[in-house]
Amino acid sequence: MFSLIDTPWLPVVGADGHRTRIALRQLADDHVIDLACPRPDLQGAAWQLLIGLLQTAYSPPDDQSWEDIWHRGLDKGWAKALTPLAPALWFGAKKPSFMQFGEGLKGKARPIADLLVNASGDQSLTFNRQHVLTHDPVEMICPHCAVLALYARQSHAPSGCRSVHASAPAAMTTLLTLQDHRQPLWRKLWANVIPGVHGHCVSEVFPWLASSGLHDESVTPESTAPLQSFWEMPLRIALDFAHTQTGHCDLCGETSEHLLTHFHGDVHAVRHEHRGHPLTPYRQSTRDGPLLPVAGQLQGLAYREWPGLVLGEQGDDYHTLPARAVQLNHQRDPLRCKVGLWCFGYDMAEGKGGWYEHHIPTWGDVTPAIRNYLPLAVQMADDAQSLLRQSVHAAGVGADKHCSTIDMTFWQETEQFFKRLYDAIAGGMSAAEALRAWQNQLYLYLIGTFDRLTFGNPDLRCDLSLAATARSNMVNRFFSQKTAVQLEKIQSQEALAVVNS
């Protein structure tokens, strides 16, 4: 057994680039600037764990207290705040143990690799960096890495999952990230903490403290404390500390005499009924449906998602609500114009689990023009993408085979123009002028891409007359779409305002 509070177990990077491990009580050290976990999913899990611990042990009671700590630091109060939570922050064979099921778990022993998504030599994708990270097979992991692996598995388990090998959409996590990477780690985490009440060391917050284990088939919001959203245990898991080995950890490479090789997992999981998580964005049907967590996909996020995840968005079919931490903290004085958004999670669709990440760039002041016109710009892009796909298909060049490629490259290749649009509106350019420039960029992209896929592709044989007709129809439809009409109205309104001024 070891204490997460007092034992150096968490991999971090110092301001001088030196890597080491710290105990949780050392989080207040200004010289620690980042985490250094061996896998990107464990890195994300570690951020969530620490934010959850700050929220549970050190929640500021109000906005002024939040800013006081931002400027003053965590100071000695942090270590003092951890002391009452000590019984929940032990890890090892003896129960209660952090994030593990209590006594009496009868599930069969499973290889430790099953605790990690895509750990058996498969690929884990991180699309924000546009490359593939491969992992060697995992057979043994040290207890320090096991803490993060266990938290990652529990915290990202799909809502309502029914087994250790659940295949369902998992909720996305969105975190505010500071533009200044030299800031201390605790301050980067604090950007995602919101005012609230402290948590107590009870099973309603930390479910592994329950003396009888988690025998219920479901957990309701009424039976738990709100802070349990950071500590939910939808999967019945207990690590096997009785059969450990000596050697090197397959994740971090460090030597350990207590390498874990198996865990016990029950076939049935604990169903958690809906509870809003402060780090998760949600969508709700316009027909008064339930709030559903936004789930990411391995093909990554496009800029069409940015307004909803940062500002919130009202569409024809559903509303998007940013994570509560993003809503409350994005425009605080210390953070305004200094933060971007880090979106990540697992895509568990069809049993092919993978990791995705996406970084939304720093946004400045959220002006009325930004709120009013960026959603229209996204809709213009949506219409253009759909029109391009339909037109290529109408040209008879087998667009069905290239449909996903057309869609993906559209969002990737027009992103630079969307950033320019945002900068123009944020910089004070009139909405009509900025949107007209955006429309022209989309038009030029459609024409260029259509021509390349049809007339300019020597490997494709198509009816040139058919392709010419499809191109002409595309041009006509582009300037007669609903969003184009809306843009004309905006131009007329601005022109009238100038005349009347």
C-alpha positions, -999 to +999 in steps of 0.1 A: +000+000+000+011+035-006-004+069-001-011+090-032-008+121-010+027+114+005+044+090-020+061+104-051+042+086-078+030+112-103+053+118-133+060+155-139+083+179-157+100+208-140+107+243-154+143+232-162+130+202-182+140+177-155+115+148-151+107+133-118+078+120-097+059+140-070+034+132-043+000+150-045+009+173-017+037+187-038+013+199-065+016+235-051+053+237-062+056+265-088+086+248-104+064+219-116+050+229-150+035+198-167+027+161-164+049+135-181+027+104-184+038+076-208+007+075-229-016+103-242-047+088-226-029+086-192-019+122-196-055+132-201-066+110-172-040+126-149-053+161-157-088+150-149-077+133-117-059+164-104-087+188-114-111+165-096-089+165-065-086+203-065-124+205-070-130+181-041-104+192-016-099+229-024-130+243-042-131+281-039-164+292-023-169+321-048-154+339-077-133+362-056-117+332-038-110+317-072-090+348-083-073+351-049-059+315-052-050+322-089-028+351-078-016+338-044-010+301-052-022+269-035+002+276-006+002+255+026-036+252+026-034+226-002-015+200+019-039+207+049-069+203+026-057+168+015-054+154+051-091+147+056-092+128+023-063+105+032-084+073+037-097+076+001-062+081-014-045+048-005-036+024-033-027-013-030-039-047-020-057-037+012-093-023+008-105+003+005-081+011-024-083+040-048-109+034-076-112-003-069-141-026-061-142-039-025-140-074-013-157-104-029-153-096-066-157-130-084-148-120-119-122-140-137-086-128-139-078-108-170-044-097-184-034-062-173-034-051-210-072-053-210-072-024-185-058-002-212-076+007-243-056-005-274-027-018-253-019-050-272+003-035-299-026-017-316-026+019-327-038+049-308-046+080-328-041+116-319-055+136-348-045+170-335-009+161-343-018+141-374+002+111-366-001+076-351+013+066-318+020+028-315+023+010-283+043-021-275+024-050-260+017-045-223+021-074-199+033-058-167+028-023-152+040-007-120+016+004-093+022+041-102+011+036-138-017+014-126-033+043-107-036+063-139-046+034-160-074+025-136-086+061-134-085+064-172-106+033-176-131+042-150-135+079-158-139+073-196-161+043-194-192+049-217-223+060-199-245+031-191-219+005-200-226-030-190-191-047-191-154-042-188-152-044-226-180-019-233-184-006-268-203+027-268-197+064-273-176+077-244-180+113-232-156+139-244-135+160-220-128+196-227-102+215-207-091+251-208-053+253-215-031+282-209-013+298-239+018+303-217+032+268-212+057+281-187+030+286-161+031+262-131+010+230-134-013+239-106-024+271-123-031+253-156-053+229-136-069+257-116-082+272-149-107+243-149-118+245-113-151+262-105-165+276-073-184+251-052-183+232-019-156+209-006-161+172-006-160+150+024-143+116+028-174+096+024-186+069+000-211+093-016-181+111-030-155+082-032-176+051-039-147+026-031-151+036+005-184+018+008-179-011+032-201-035+012-186-026-022-207-015-052-234-042-053-261-020-068-269-024-105-273+013-109-263+046-092-286+076-093-278+113-087-300+112-057-279+086-040-245+103-045-229+137-040-223+159-071-186+156-067-188+119-074-188+128-111-150+129-108-148+096-090-174+074-106-167+036-108-190+022-135-167-008-139-162-034-112-124-038-112-099-050-086-062-053-094-044-086-085-017-077-060-013-113-049+007-123-080+031-096-089+065-098-106+098-080-106+112-062-136+106-031-158+072-015-162+060-019-198+046+016-197+071+039-180+101+016-181+110+020-144+120-010-123+095-023-097+093-053-074+055-052-076+046-053-113+009-060-118+000-086-145-037-092-140-069-077-126-104-091-118-133-076-137-169-085-132-190-092-164-216-067-152-209-030-146-227-004-125-250+017-145-247+054-137-278+074-145-272+108-160-251+133-140-236+164-155-198+164-154-182+199-152-156+190-178-179+175-204-200+193-231-236+182-236-262+183-264-299+184-260-326+179-286-347+209-294-377+187-287-369+187-250-348+155-250-324+146-222-289+161-219-265+137-237-227+140-234-209+150-266-188+121-278-157+126-300-147+104-329-114+090-341-116+110-373-111+141-351-130+173-346-134+200-372-138+238-367-175+234-372-175+221-336-156+250-321-184+275-315-206+249-297-177+237-275-165+271-266-196+293-266-226+271-269-247+268-300-284+266-308-291+245-340-323+235-357-322+200-342-302+203-310-285+227-286-248+223-276-238+233-241-201+238-233-187+221-203-196+241-171-159+248-164-155+263-198-187+283-195-178+298-161-140+303-165-134+311-202-140+348-198-125+354-163-100+383-163-069+361-157-079+338-185-094+360-212-074+359-245-050+335-229-066+301-231-074+275-258-094+243-255-081+208-253-107+182-263-100+145-258-114+111-250-118+075-262-139+064-292-151+030-282-173+024-313-176-011-326-151-024-300-122-006-317-111+017-289-088+046-298-077+079-283-084+112-300-072+147-292-079+181-307-067+216-297-090+246-303-068+277-306-069+306-282-100+328-284-101+364-272-131+384-260-164+369-268-181+399-284-217+399-296-204+398-332-185+366-324-216+350-309-239+361-336-219+355-368-195+325-362-224+300-362-236+315-395-200+310-409-200+274-398-234+268-415-220+284-447-192+259-445-216+230-438-236+239-469-205+243-490-192+209-480-225+192-488-228+210-521-193+199-531-199+163-524-232+163-543-217+181-573-188+157-576-212+128-575-234+145-601-203+148-623-202+110-625-167+105-610-177+080-583-179+104-554-192+077-532-158+062-530-142+095-521-170+109-499-152+106-466-120+120-481-138+150-495-154+157-462-123+153-441-100+173-464-127+201-467-126+208-430-088+205-427-080+227-457-105+255-450-096+257-413-070+284-420-096+306-436-120+301-407-092+313-383-088+344-405-125+350-403-124+348-365-094+372-363-112+396-387-144+398-367-126+399-334-104+427-348-134+449-355-140+443-392-177+446-401-195+413-401-207+416-436-172+423-450-157+394-430-184+370-440-182+380-477-145+373-477-153+339-460-178+332-487-153+340-514-128+316-499-153+288-498-163+295-534-127+294-546-121+262-526-152+245-541-143+255-577-106+244-573-114+211-556-142+203-581-119+210-611-091+189-596-114+159-589-130+160-623-113+178-652-078+177-636-077+140-627-061+120-655-071+087-638-108+094-640-128+092-672-160+111-670-185+127-693-171+162-697-205+176-706-220+161-675-192+175-654-196+210-669-233+209-661-226+198-625-201+226-621-225+252-634-252+240-611-229+240-582-220+277-588-257+287-591-267+268-560-238+281-540-250+317-543-286+309-538-284+289-505-302+300-474-270+312-458-261+333-489-295+350-486-288+357-449-255+372-458-272+396-483-295+407-454-266+414-431-250+435-458-282+455-464-286+461-427-250+473-423-254+496-453-286+510-440-270+516-406-242+536-423-267+557-442-286+565-410-255+573-389 
